[in-house]
Amino acid sequence: MSDPAPKPSPALSASAQRVQDELRRLGFANKVFELPIPVRTAADAAREAGCEVGQIVKSLIFRAANTGRGVLVLTSGSNRADEAKLAALLGEPIGRADPAFVRDHTGFAIGGVPPIGHAGPMVTFIDEDLLKQTELWAAAGHPNSLFRLVPDELVRMSGGQVARVA
């Protein structure tokens, strides 16, 4: 992988540090970077990371309608998740989660939800289009933080099921 565009900050925010600690706990050497500005959209993140929008891992949280389970969808920044496909994969209808549900199930605020380190277990689906990339960037617990990874690492660290989600 090439050198990252973002420069590491001297100290990470508490949320970003939680992600960094979880990466280490899981045995990954990826480094969390904090930026001076928030990157709440895939386009913003791609601009700051110096990559294409399709290389950004969007973390979307849905609520399973029947069971109330949290559903994490890791999709390419250039894709839009298809709720009908996700419901078919899950075996029950889904709906968008509100900010309180996201915080309760992940421990993170919308705009900074990482693919790992959540408050509780969630069903996880990974967009198969992400596996076509050589390098990815994912949120790291805070709207200003990112970390670089490769598709195989995303699959291994998240434990998600690869599927067509768009």
Solvent accessible surface area in square Angstrom, and as a share of the most:
residue,aa,sasa,rsa
1,M,129,0.58
2,S,76,0.49
3,D,131,0.68
4,P,29,0.18
5,A,50,0.39
6,P,6,0.04
7,K,149,0.63
8,P,88,0.56
9,S,37,0.24
10,P,147,0.92
11,A,80,0.62
12,L,40,0.20
13,S,36,0.23
14,A,85,0.66
15,S,29,0.19
16,A,0,0.00
17,Q,71,0.32
18,R,106,0.39
19,V,0,0.00
20,Q,20,0.09
21,D,76,0.40
22,E,32,0.15
23,L,0,0.00
24,R,110,0.40
25,R,170,0.62
26,L,66,0.33
27,G,68,0.65
28,F,21,0.09
29,A,86,0.67
30,N,14,0.07
31,K,127,0.54
32,V,6,0.03
33,F,12,0.05
34,E,24,0.11
35,L,13,0.07
36,P,124,0.78
37,I,72,0.37
38,P,67,0.42
39,V,10,0.06
40,R,148,0.54
41,T,75,0.43
42,A,14,0.11
43,A,59,0.46
44,D,38,0.20
45,A,3,0.03
46,A,4,0.03
47,R,144,0.53
48,E,45,0.20
49,A,6,0.05
50,G,65,0.63
51,C,23,0.14
52,E,126,0.56
53,V,53,0.31
54,G,12,0.11
55,Q,24,0.11
56,I,8,0.04
57,V,3,0.02
58,K,53,0.23
59,S,24,0.16
60,L,30,0.15
61,I,12,0.06
62,F,0,0.00
63,R,116,0.42
64,A,0,0.00
65,A,66,0.51
66,N,111,0.57
67,T,85,0.49
68,G,22,0.21
69,R,100,0.37
70,G,2,0.02
71,V,0,0.00
72,L,2,0.01
73,V,0,0.00
74,L,0,0.00
75,T,0,0.00
76,S,3,0.02
77,G,11,0.10
78,S,76,0.49
79,N,28,0.15
80,R,195,0.71
81,A,10,0.08
82,D,50,0.26
83,E,70,0.31
84,A,76,0.59
85,K,75,0.32
86,L,1,0.00
87,A,23,0.18
88,A,82,0.64
89,L,67,0.33
90,L,23,0.11
91,G,67,0.64
92,E,15,0.07
93,P,76,0.47
94,I,21,0.11
95,G,27,0.26
96,R,137,0.50
97,A,16,0.12
98,D,79,0.41
99,P,93,0.59
100,A,65,0.50
101,F,13,0.05
102,V,4,0.02
103,R,126,0.46
104,D,102,0.53
105,H,54,0.24
106,T,0,0.00
107,G,17,0.16
108,F,2,0.01
109,A,41,0.32
110,I,91,0.46
111,G,26,0.25
112,G,1,0.01
113,V,7,0.04
114,P,0,0.00
115,P,3,0.02
116,I,6,0.03
117,G,26,0.25
118,H,41,0.18
119,A,72,0.56
120,G,28,0.27
121,P,139,0.88
122,M,30,0.14
123,V,42,0.24
124,T,18,0.10
125,F,4,0.02
126,I,0,0.00
127,D,0,0.00
128,E,53,0.24
129,D,28,0.14
130,L,0,0.00
131,L,76,0.38
132,K,148,0.63
133,Q,55,0.25
134,T,118,0.69
135,E,24,0.11
136,L,0,0.00
137,W,3,0.01
138,A,0,0.00
139,A,19,0.15
140,A,0,0.00
141,G,5,0.05
142,H,60,0.27
143,P,16,0.10
144,N,26,0.13
145,S,1,0.01
146,L,5,0.02
147,F,0,0.00
148,R,43,0.16
149,L,0,0.00
150,V,43,0.25
151,P,16,0.10
152,D,83,0.43
153,E,29,0.13
154,L,0,0.00
155,V,44,0.25
156,R,144,0.53
157,M,15,0.06
158,S,22,0.14
159,G,67,0.64
160,G,11,0.10
161,Q,97,0.43
162,V,57,0.33
163,A,11,0.09
164,R,115,0.42
165,V,0,0.00
166,A,34,0.26
